[in-house]
Amino acid sequence: MEFRDLKRQYLINKEAIDCGIQQVVNLTHFIQGQQVRDLEEVLAAFVGRKHCISCANGTDALQLALMALNVKGGDAVFVPDFTFFSSGEVVSTVGATPVFVDVDQDTYNIDCVKLERMITRVINEGKITPKVIIAVDLFGQPADYETIQLIAKKYNLFIIEDGAQGFGGQAVGDKVCSFGDIATTSFFPAKPLGCYGDGGAVFTDNDEWAELVLSYRVHGKGANKYDNVRIGMNSRLDTLQAAILLAKFDVFINRELDASNTIARLYTKLLEGVAKTPIIKNGYVSSWAQYTIQLENNKQRDGLQNFLKEQGIPTAVYYQKPMHRQLAFQTVIYHDDDYEVSNRLSETVLSLPFHPYLGDDEVKMITTQIKEFAIGE
Ligand SMILES: *Cc1c(COP(=O)(O)O)cnc(C)c1O
């Protein structure tokens, strides 16, 4: 059994994907071919944003967003403590300081009460200037943008939505990547909408930021790529990846998102009373980048993971180490007791095999094994 079965997904959608790849090879427009623009149009319309600018990966997308907002040394950027490394890494890349904020134990997303507390603490200390909140849609569920927007307005901060895991999700009728001043996503193969390599995109309604991202994406280009008006990056989405994404997009919205939600509901039903299952808030729709349960303690979590491994069931721990404990961030002083929830989650979470092509029989087999372990405990 695979944790995320990309082979099964390919075999079921082989014809459309192969056809997309062959078209690119026939035309040999490998860089910025027509499929790149087509994809950007399709995705912008889907999420309901004026601009979609594709790029090389989700990390670059975040960095491009920070560059467009002119985030630099002396700026504070608030980032959830429980997320993939990129969400905080890019802040340091542009010379600003990541200020990590504890998360909510039910949604895994940034805790808005602690966010405001951290903002006022940074203001009172007076060393760095609050500038941006990066909210992450962890495991597929959008963050609480209604509250985050109120806080951003109160303290005059920008919002970047890191929708790397949330693409396809929704909150109160709005789609992931439509939130914040700028939103980003990743097309890494294992993300909800994945390509066959690295890929990413930036979304915004703001023409000026869109222009800046277009320029930064290609060596800070001015009139053309040999006219360079600022220091930028080389971060383009390959035409091949765009063609693969176009082929996968239809199945993603017409079949995979619904299938994922059906599978998640079955998992939750079968695991009731056995482990803490994901909580999706009223009016929210997850795109199920992960199906993550919580165990009682570290011993039980590691025990279950080993037991499942022996039964041939792969699982994963997202994330083993909260951001504030990463060695790379130890240039800033963080206080471990500010991160009670994310510290605990790193010891108790376990993500189960999950993808839109997982069969009911497989979900039943996995949950039966989990119950078996619970009885033996
Ligand atoms: C995967 C991921 C990224 C980075 O995307 P890449 O395409 O791998 O660079 C950023 N943020 C989060 C939350 C992610 O899960």
The ligand as an SDF file (V2000), in Angstrom:
LIG
                    3D

 15 15  0  0  0  0  0  0  0  0999 V2000
    4.7340   22.0350    0.3800 C   0  0  0  0  0  0  0  0  0  0  0  0
    4.5740   23.2880    1.1230 C   0  0  0  0  0  0  0  0  0  0  0  0
    5.2520   24.4670    0.7530 C   0  0  0  0  0  0  0  0  0  0  0  0
    6.3330   24.4960   -0.2760 C   0  0  0  0  0  0  0  0  0  0  0  0
    6.0080   24.0160   -1.5290 O   0  0  0  0  0  0  0  0  0  0  0  0
    7.1680   23.4350   -2.4960 P   0  0  0  0  0  0  0  0  0  0  0  0
    6.4760   23.3740   -3.8180 O   0  0  0  0  0  0  0  0  0  0  0  0
    7.5680   22.1130   -1.9700 O   0  0  0  0  0  0  0  0  0  0  0  0
    8.2860   24.4190   -2.5000 O   0  0  0  0  0  0  0  0  0  0  0  0
    4.9770   25.6260    1.4480 C   0  0  0  0  0  0  0  0  0  0  0  0
    4.1040   25.6440    2.4550 N   0  0  0  0  0  0  0  0  0  0  0  0
    3.4400   24.5330    2.8580 C   0  0  0  0  0  0  0  0  0  0  0  0
    2.4640   24.6300    3.9770 C   0  0  0  0  0  0  0  0  0  0  0  0
    3.6680   23.3210    2.2070 C   0  0  0  0  0  0  0  0  0  0  0  0
    3.0290   22.2290    2.6250 O   0  0  0  0  0  0  0  0  0  0  0  0
  1  2  1  0
  2  3  1  0
  2 14  2  0
  3  4  1  0
  3 10  2  0
  4  5  1  0
  5  6  1  0
  6  7  2  0
  6  8  1  0
  6  9  1  0
 10 11  1  0
 11 12  2  0
 12 13  1  0
 12 14  1  0
 14 15  1  0
M  END
$$$$
